[in-house]
Amino acid sequence: MIKLQNISYNYNGSTALEDISFEVKEGEKVLLMGVNGSGKSTLLKLLGALIFPQQGVYTFKDEMISKKKLKQNVFNAYFRSKVVMLFQKPDVMLFNPTVYDELAFGIRQLQVENIDDKVSEWAERLNITHLLDKQPFNLSGGEKKKVALASLLIIDPQVLILDEPFSYLDPQTTEWMIDFLSGLDKTLILSLHNFKIASLFSHRLLVLSKNHHLIYNGEFEGFFSSTEKLKDAHMFSKHNTL
């Protein structure tokens, strides 16, 4: 479904990603880990076509993703409906006067019928029905994250990209979010810092190094059972207990 070949990206001459290659199959749940500054957020933005590789090729379902390609309105609408991204800070995603309008916004653009039914369905699934008449900027961090997530899932994407989805969540909401994401029938690509939470998503692990290379692509246990691999990624700590 997703294929990156020799992707590199830099900000004003400062390297963020260097020669990154991997594939993601439909239905996989892929974890992305690495120390701060390793390039995780940059990679997620690139997968969401918010930025574009300066070297290498990114393809989604055999279509090359580029700035030129996304300027084609029909393809842009198609891609944006299939690949969506949840930002670490949900405030940047919320701009409508009510929670109802946040959920309805995307499907209104797609001219979907039965908007009220769709909003009710996803509000119920994310336990935010009681918030539909509220103003998003008055909500708690966890509530904002649920609203932002519902506004993405309501358009029925195939790929969900999540940048630190458990930040701003209390323990109870974190537990709920783990179960909810684990049960989604979507391709998930998510970045995490929390080793314990990461261990609950067992499909595949990608690890970026401090110098912005992909240094691990494999099973979760194969990485965290290796002191050498943890040290290579600057993620080793005597306090890590899995």
C-alpha positions in Angstrom: 0.0 0.0 0.0 2.7 2.5 1.1 6.3 2.4 -0.2 9.2 4.7 0.6 12.4 4.4 -1.5 15.6 6.2 -0.4 13.7 9.2 1.1 15.7 12.2 2.3 14.5 15.5 3.7 16.2 18.5 5.3 15.2 21.8 6.8 17.4 24.7 5.6 20.4 22.4 5.2 19.8 20.5 8.5 19.1 16.8 7.9 15.8 15.4 9.2 15.6 12.1 7.3 18.4 10.3 5.5 17.9 7.5 2.9 14.7 6.0 4.4 13.2 3.0 2.8 10.3 0.7 3.9 6.9 -0.6 3.0 3.6 -0.7 4.8 1.0 -3.3 3.9 -2.7 -2.7 4.0 -4.1 -3.4 7.5 -0.7 -3.2 9.3 -0.2 -1.4 12.6 3.2 0.1 12.4 5.0 1.8 15.3 7.6 4.5 14.8 10.1 5.2 17.6 13.3 7.1 18.1 14.8 9.8 20.3 13.7 13.4 20.1 15.0 15.0 17.0 15.4 11.7 15.1 12.8 12.7 12.5 9.7 11.0 13.5 7.3 13.9 13.1 8.9 14.8 9.8 8.4 11.3 8.5 4.8 11.3 9.6 4.2 14.6 7.8 5.8 13.3 4.7 3.5 10.2 4.8 0.5 12.5 5.1 1.8 14.6 2.2 2.1 17.7 4.3 5.7 17.9 3.1 7.4 16.2 0.2 10.7 14.3 -0.1 13.6 16.2 -1.6 15.2 12.9 -2.7 13.6 9.5 -3.2 10.1 8.3 -4.1 7.0 7.9 -2.0 4.1 5.9 -3.5 0.6 5.2 -2.3 -1.1 2.3 -4.1 1.4 2.6 -6.9 0.8 6.3 -7.3 3.8 8.6 -6.8 3.0 11.2 -4.2 4.5 14.6 -5.0 3.7 18.3 -4.8 2.9 18.3 -8.5 0.6 15.3 -8.2 -1.3 16.8 -5.2 -2.0 19.9 -7.2 -4.4 17.8 -9.3 -7.7 18.5 -7.6 -9.2 15.1 -8.2 -6.2 13.2 -7.0 -5.7 15.5 -4.0 -9.3 14.9 -2.9 -8.8 11.2 -3.3 -5.6 11.1 -1.3 -6.9 13.3 1.5 -9.9 11.1 1.9 -7.7 7.9 2.1 -4.7 9.1 4.2 -5.3 11.3 7.3 -3.2 12.4 10.2 -3.9 13.1 13.9 -1.4 15.7 15.2 0.1 15.5 18.7 -1.5 18.8 19.6 -5.2 18.5 18.6 -5.8 22.3 18.9 -4.2 22.9 15.5 -7.0 20.7 13.9 -10.0 22.3 15.6 -11.5 25.4 14.1 -15.3 25.0 13.9 -17.8 26.6 16.3 -19.1 23.3 17.8 -18.0 19.7 18.1 -20.8 18.8 15.8 -19.5 21.0 13.1 -16.0 19.6 13.6 -17.3 16.1 12.9 -19.5 17.2 10.0 -16.9 19.4 8.2 -15.1 16.7 6.3 -18.1 14.8 5.1 -19.8 18.0 4.0 -16.8 18.6 1.7 -17.3 15.1 0.3 -21.0 15.8 -0.1 -21.9 12.7 2.0 -25.6 12.1 2.7 -27.1 11.5 6.1 -24.7 13.8 7.9 -26.6 13.8 11.2 -26.5 9.9 11.2 -22.8 9.8 10.5 -22.0 12.4 13.2 -24.2 10.6 15.8 -22.5 7.3 14.9 -18.9 8.5 15.4 -19.8 10.6 18.4 -21.2 7.5 20.1 -18.2 5.4 19.1 -15.8 7.9 20.6 -18.0 8.7 23.7 -18.3 12.3 22.8 -22.1 12.6 22.2 -22.5 14.8 25.2 -20.0 17.3 23.7 -21.6 17.8 20.3 -23.0 21.3 21.2 -19.8 22.4 23.0 -17.2 24.8 21.7 -14.0 22.7 20.9 -11.6 25.2 22.5 -13.3 24.8 25.9 -12.7 21.1 26.0 -10.0 19.2 27.9 -6.9 17.9 26.1 -8.3 14.3 26.0 -11.7 15.5 24.8 -10.0 17.5 22.0 -8.0 14.5 20.9 -11.2 12.4 20.7 -13.0 15.1 18.7 -10.0 15.5 16.3 -9.9 11.7 15.8 -13.6 11.4 15.2 -13.4 14.2 12.6 -10.8 12.1 10.7 -12.5 8.7 11.0 -15.9 9.9 9.9 -14.6 10.3 6.3 -13.7 6.5 6.4 -9.9 6.8 5.5 -7.8 3.7 4.8 -4.6 5.0 6.5 -4.5 6.7 9.9 -1.3 8.4 10.9 -0.9 9.4 14.5 1.8 11.5 16.1 2.0 10.7 19.8 -1.8 9.8 20.1 -1.6 9.2 23.9 -0.2 12.6 24.9 -2.6 14.8 26.9 -4.6 11.7 28.0 -5.3 10.6 31.5 -4.7 6.9 32.4 -8.4 6.0 31.9 -8.6 7.7 28.5 -5.3 6.2 27.5 -6.6 2.7 28.3 -9.7 3.4 26.3 -7.6 4.8 23.3 -5.4 1.7 23.3 -8.4 -0.6 23.0 -10.1 1.6 20.4 -7.0 1.9 18.1 -6.2 -1.8 18.4 -9.7 -2.6 17.2 -9.8 -0.3 14.2 -9.9 -2.0 10.9 -7.4 0.5 9.4 -3.8 0.8 8.5 -2.2 2.6 11.4 1.2 4.3 11.5 1.9 5.8 14.9 4.8 7.4 16.8 5.2 6.7 20.5 7.7 7.3 23.3 6.1 5.1 25.9 7.7 1.6 25.8 4.9 0.0 27.7 2.1 1.3 25.5 4.3 0.5 22.4 4.5 -3.2 23.5 0.7 -3.5 23.1 0.9 -2.8 19.4 2.7 -5.9 18.1 2.6 -5.7 14.3 5.9 -4.0 13.4 8.4 -1.5 14.7 10.4 1.1 12.8 13.2 2.9 14.7 15.0 6.1 13.6 18.5 6.8 14.8 19.9 10.0 16.2 21.4 10.7 12.8 18.1 10.3 11.0 18.6 6.8 9.5 16.2 3.9 9.7 18.1 1.4 11.8 15.4 -1.1 12.6 12.5 -2.6 10.7 11.0 -5.7 12.3 9.2 -7.2 15.3 8.9 -5.3 18.5 10.5 -8.0 20.7 13.4 -8.3 18.4 14.4 -4.7 19.1 13.7 -4.4 22.8 15.2 -7.7 23.7 18.6 -6.5 22.3 20.7 -4.2 24.5 22.9 -3.5 21.5 20.0 -2.3 19.3 18.7 -0.1 22.2 22.1 1.4 22.6 22.5 2.0 18.9 19.2 4.0 19.0 20.2 5.8 22.2 17.1 4.3 23.8 18.8 2.0 26.4 18.1 2.7 30.1 18.5 0.5 33.1 15.0 1.7 34.1 13.4 0.1 31.0 11.3 -2.8 32.3 9.0 -4.4 29.7 
